[in-house]
Amino acid sequence: MAGLQEDLYGVLTGDDEGRVCRDIPEAACDEQPGNFSAHLFSLSLTKMGDGLSDPKIVLTWLLQALGAPAFMAGFLVPIREAGALLPQLFIAAYIRSLGRRKFVWAAGSAVQGLAVLGIGVVGLLLEGGRAGWLILLLLAVFSLARSACSVAYKDVLGKTVTKSARGTVTGTANSLAAGFVLLFGLALASGFLERSLTVVLGALFLAGLLWLTAAAAFLRLKEVPGASEGGRNAFDVALSQIGLLKSDAPLRRFILARAFLMASALSPPFLLMLAAGEGGAFGALGAFVSASALAGFVSSYVWGRLSDRSSRKVLFLAGCLTSLSLLLALLTRHWEAGSGWLLPLWLFVLMIAHQGVRLGRSTHIVDMAGEEKRAAYTALSNTIIGVLLAAGGAFGLLAAYAGPGAVVGIFALMGLAGALSALRLEEVQRD
């Protein structure tokens, strides 16, 4: 096993036995091949689980299949996104006070796996409103656990994998997982796997087992104790820096643009609801899963390269693509073929736009803030966006009252407003 880990590490990183370890404790240097493999295996499994249980598509489909009230689908993404973001603001200092943080990640991954298994059990035994409320509750538990994992993982990665290999291990895991989820989506779309509730529940059970396996594998990491003092919770930082909203116009404009561009994250469930309205939700599931996985696979690198040149232009283009894809979805939803392949096509464009929003906003705030203001900028913007995401469940209530088409139209306008707001941002990549 050790020889296989050495070979894998050498192939993926281009390193040899005379490796130089950068920005990690000296005691962790000799453990690089084993630690690299543990990260790659665990991260790949959790990202595969993400794809098999994606709230934007799979859980939205599941709620519809179980006959849950339509408004509940609108709460899936807000619970998933805000639930994973907001707790980080309060628990980061405690997690960083621990000498070894791999146990936090492993425990969080196990809880995520159990929550997804619970969702599968609910789908097997219940239906209607009771099933919907329990799924939302389990998703909230999942998101809280994910929040702890997110805080812990950055620290563990920084202590156990050399600086020159961190992007390689996360990028490789993303690619492996995207390929796996794409195959699953294609199997559904082609009819190789039956598009049925049984198959979707089976995918959820598999996703839960993947998280549990990842938790066990992560414990094999050789993590040396690290610094455990001096951390502050991001919420405290945000409160102390609230005055920046009044005095710092570039930050204010960035938060406004980011708020409008939330449309790219919140809108996918409503596209699936549009397909359901045209009688195509069950048939479109495989195409939607494939479109989402393929979009992330083909666009992330391109958006990343473009963001290094102009994150402002990336956010503008991503906002335009968000608005265009949603408007086209509205225009073509009544066509006979719309729910078969046109709506998945517009989802593909939308998810490409979402990748651009994610990479553009992270690059922009890092380059805009500089080292001195980076922590304050990140804490303040994450706090505001987390609160707005939590309020995003109101769109589900609106969809139940006015229909998903009205909500998709609002998101299209938000995407356009986000693009126009991005034009007012500074070119922070320019020296």
Secondary structure, DSSP 8 states (H G I E B T S, - for coil): -HHHHHHHHHHHH---TT----SS-GGGGGGHHHHHHHHHHHHHHHHHHHHHT-IIIIIHHHHHHTT--GGGHHHHHHHHHHHHHTTHHHHHHHHHTSS--HHHHHHHHHHHHHHHHHHHHHHHH--HHHHHHHHHHHHHHHHHHHHHHHHHHHHHHHHHS-GGGHHHHHHHHHHHHHHHHHHHHHHHHHTSS--SHHHHHHHHHHHHHHHHHHHHHHTT--------SS---HHHHHHHTTTHHHH-HHHHHHHHHHHHTTHHHHSHHHHHHHHHHTT-HHHHHHHHHHHHHHHHHHHHHHHHHHHHHHHHHHHHHHHHHHHHHHHHHHHHTTSTTIIIIIHHHHHHHHHHHHHHHHHHHHHHHHHHHHHHHHHHHHHHHHHHHHHHHHGGGHHHHHHHHH-HHHHHHHHHHHHHHHHHHHHTS--TT--
